[in-house]
Amino acid sequence: MIETVMLYIALSVTEPDGNKMEEEIRVMSKHFDTTEECDDFIVNWEFFIRSRGLDAASSLLKEGYEAEIVELGCTTVEK
């Protein structure tokens, strides 16, 4: 099997009444050749991921629901 490094984002969702849902949304995005490349990407782009990326994720939710990034990192995935 081939391993690839991917950007990993975990989001929690809060309901309109303020209760945080138990489930998390986990997104794996963007492939990298090495963990170091992924780590560098996060260092350089974390602000944009946490702002624009979070806005994009929130726009997919029903009105009144809010998303929050609870984890941002790199993970290895077997293909």
N, C-alpha and C positions, 0 to 999 in steps of 0.2 A: 504494500500500500504506500501511497505517496502522502506525505504530510505537507500541509500548507499553513501559513500563519495568517490569521484574520483579525481585523479589528472587531472587538466585542463590546457591545453596549447593552446594559440591562436597565430597563425603565420600570418604575412603579407607577401605578395609576391611582389617582384620588377621585372619588365620586363627588358629584355636586354637593352632597350633604357633608363633605369633609372626611368621610371614612376612606382610609387607604385600602384598596383591594388586596387580597392575599396573593393573587397571581402577579408575576412580573412578565413583562414583554422582553424577550431576549433577541437581539439582532446581531447577526454576524455579517460584517460588510468589509469590503476592500481586502484584496489578497496582497500579501507581502512575501518576499523570498526569505526574509529572516525576521526574528523577533526584534532585533536592533532597528531594522527599518520601520517596523510597526511602532516601536517605542518613540522613535524620532518623529514619526508622523503625529503621534499624540502630543508630544511636546510642542510641535509647531502649529497644530490645528485644534488643540483642545478648546480654546475659546470659541471657535466657530462651531465645533461639534456641540458644545453645551448651549449655544445660543440658537443658531440656525437649524441645527439638527434636531434640537428639542422642539423648536417651533414647527418643523415639518412633521415630527411624530405627533405632536399635540393636535395638529390640523386634521389628523386621521381619526381622532376620537370624537364621540358625540359631544354636543355643546354642553358645557358645564364640567366635563371631565378634564383633569389636568395630569400631565405626565411629568415625571422627574427622573433624571439620570441618577441611578444608585450605584452603578459600576461602569467603568470605562477602562478597557485594557486590551491586551492581546492574548489570543489563544491559538493553540495548534489543533488542527482538524485533519483527520485522515480522510483521504478521498478514495 
